[in-house]
Amino acid sequence: MNQSSLITSSAFKVPLAPWVSFPKPQISNSRSFELHKDLAIECKNLNYSITTRNGNWKHILKGCSFRIPSGELWMLLGPNASGKSTLLKILAGLLNPTDGFLQVKKPRSFVFQNPDHQVVMPTVKDDVAFGLSKFNLTRDEIRDKVEKALVAVGMHNYLQRPIQTLSGGQKQRVAIAGALAETCKVLLLDELTTFLDETDQVSN
């Protein structure tokens, strides 16, 4: 993956900045590596490889290094099969890197490219509330978080709707609402506009 494929938009409303590249890291000892309080993600010399059917190593990510400050929106751009989804899954803790150093603020949430891999409960309300079960929250607190998250993605009117009646774009909104409800410090979105129509892509 080309490290210059990361671009940033501060505070979600400022035009995207020019392409940026990242210097080689100076820290080589993972035991002394701690995330700076103003950073959401820090990655140093991250590598990820897989073994092919022929028994050969194939590098998916090689020497990936970058820092992402807290409170900013960053976009990862690149051609198909360049390792974007793989990097996001590593940041989310779903894959382990082959080597390198990585720190991500927690709690963190990840929204899959295909919402059918993530939306599992029978109704919209239940699905958004599903991830909140790991927190020590009252029913009133859970209901409040669910409603606020659904309002944020324009799906509050679908609170009681069965999941199977939703379109792909609506399911994607529900998946995003589930991540927002957890009030995460790092939100990772893989192809968040894939199932949305042109109007919804602009509004999001």
Secondary structure, 3 states (H helix, E strand, C coil): CCHHHEEEEECCCCCCCCCCCCCCCCCCCHHHCCCCCCEEEEEEEEEEEEECCCCCEEEEEEEEEEEEECCEEEEECCCCCCCHHHHHHHHHCCCCCCEEEEEECCCEEEECCCHHHCCCCCEHHHHHHHHHHHCCCCHHHHHHHHHHHHHHCCCHHHCCCEHHHCCHHHHHHHHHHHHHHCCCCEEEECCCCCCCCHHHHHHC
